[in-house]
Amino acid sequence: MNAIQEVNPPCPRCESQAAALMHQGIDNGERVWSIWHCTRCAFTWRDSEPPASIDLRKRAAWSQLKGVDLTQLRQVILPSDTPR
C-alpha cells in the first residue's frame, strides 16, 4: 500500500492543486486510505491505489490532462446545473 497523504496531493490527471478530501477509511482509529476529488478536472482517486494509477511519474501519458483546456472537452454527462 502507498503511504497515506498528510496534505492535499496534486491531481494525478491534471496536476492541479485543486484536490479536496472526500472520505477517509478508518481502521482501529487509524486512517488507512483517503478518497480525493479534483475540483478542476473531476478525477477521483483513493490514495491507496497502485502507482500506475496515481503516481504522476508512472501514470500513462495518454491519461494526463495537464495543460488541457477542459472547457474544450466533450461532456458525456452534463453538469446538474445545466438547463434542459
WODA-V620846 format. One record per residue. N is the residue number from 1. RES is the residue in three letters. PSI is psi in radians with two decimals (* if undefined). Layout:
{{N	RES	PSI} {N	RES	PSI}}
This chain:
{{1	MET	2.53} {2	ASN	2.78} {3	ALA	2.45} {4	ILE	2.32} {5	GLN	2.34} {6	GLU	-0.36} {7	VAL	2.85} {8	ASN	2.12} {9	PRO	2.82} {10	PRO	2.66} {11	CYS	2.27} {12	PRO	-0.28} {13	ARG	-0.79} {14	CYS	-0.10} {15	GLU	0.23} {16	SER	2.89} {17	GLN	0.50} {18	ALA	0.44} {19	ALA	2.38} {20	ALA	2.38} {21	LEU	2.16} {22	MET	-0.67} {23	HIS	2.72} {24	GLN	2.45} {25	GLY	2.17} {26	ILE	2.30} {27	ASP	2.10} {28	ASN	0.70} {29	GLY	0.03} {30	GLU	2.38} {31	ARG	2.22} {32	VAL	-0.33} {33	TRP	2.80} {34	SER	2.57} {35	ILE	2.23} {36	TRP	2.61} {37	HIS	2.23} {38	CYS	2.12} {39	THR	-0.15} {40	ARG	-0.89} {41	CYS	-0.02} {42	ALA	0.25} {43	PHE	2.41} {44	THR	2.38} {45	TRP	2.79} {46	ARG	2.36} {47	ASP	-0.02} {48	SER	0.12} {49	GLU	2.83} {50	PRO	2.60} {51	PRO	-0.57} {52	ALA	-0.32} {53	SER	-0.56} {54	ILE	-0.11} {55	ASP	2.10} {56	LEU	-0.53} {57	ARG	-0.32} {58	LYS	-0.18} {59	ARG	2.46} {60	ALA	2.37} {61	ALA	-0.62} {62	TRP	-0.34} {63	SER	0.07} {64	GLN	2.58} {65	LEU	0.27} {66	LYS	2.25} {67	GLY	0.00} {68	VAL	2.38} {69	ASP	1.77} {70	LEU	-0.39} {71	THR	-0.28} {72	GLN	-0.09} {73	LEU	2.53} {74	ARG	2.40} {75	GLN	2.11} {76	VAL	-0.71} {77	ILE	2.13} {78	LEU	2.55} {79	PRO	2.64} {80	SER	-0.38} {81	ASP	0.15} {82	THR	2.20} {83	PRO	2.50} {84	ARG	*}}
